[in-house]
Amino acid sequence: MYLDYAGIRVTNLARATRFVTQGLGLEKVRGGKMGHGGVWVLYQDRTSHQQLELNWYPKGSKYATPFVGGEGLDHLGFRVNDIKAAGRRVKAAGGRLVDQIKWKGEVVLAYYEGPDGLWVELILSPGA
């Protein structure tokens, strides 16, 4: 298991994109639309290769929860080679399974809420 990126919630994707690209100099790696209508965009620093994911959730999405400015940390993404074993480990340490995403019948993403409300995303990545 290794920490892959940090995801933050944003209320205005265009404004946040301008800030991280023009202000911080990050470059877009990839992005997409989530099944519930949200949008995610992954950026990377060209020198350190550290990654930051912006997450925008539409009104009505189960993830569109109100927050105060400065409290937008959404989740930390961890790559794992065995998502079931990693999930058991997170659960045994106090995590609560919140959601899972399956691809062709196999769980490929699992979201857990930790103590203090911090979410972690387990990303199935054989060889991680």
C-alpha positions, 0 to 999 in steps of 0.5 A: 500500500502506498499513498498516491494522492490527496483529493480535495473538494471544490465548490467551483471547478473552473476557479480551482483549476485556474488556481492549481494550474496558473497559481501553483503550476500543476499540470492536468494528468487526467479526469472524468465524471463520476457515476453520481454526476461529480467530476474529478481532475488529477493534477501533478507537479512536474518537478516532484510528481506529487499529485492533487485531485480536485473533486466537484460534487453536484447538488444532490450528490451523496458526497455534496456535503457542506464545508467551511472554507479551508476544510475541503480535504476530501480523501487520501488515495492509496494504491493497494494490490489486495483491496480485500486485505487492505480493507480488513486492515483499515476496518480493524483499525477503526475505519468504516466502509462507506462505498465501493465501486465495482468493475466487471463484478470486482471491487476496484475502489473502496472508500472508508471513513476513519476516526475524525471523518477522514476518508481514504480511497483504496484503489486496486492496483496489482503490483502496488 
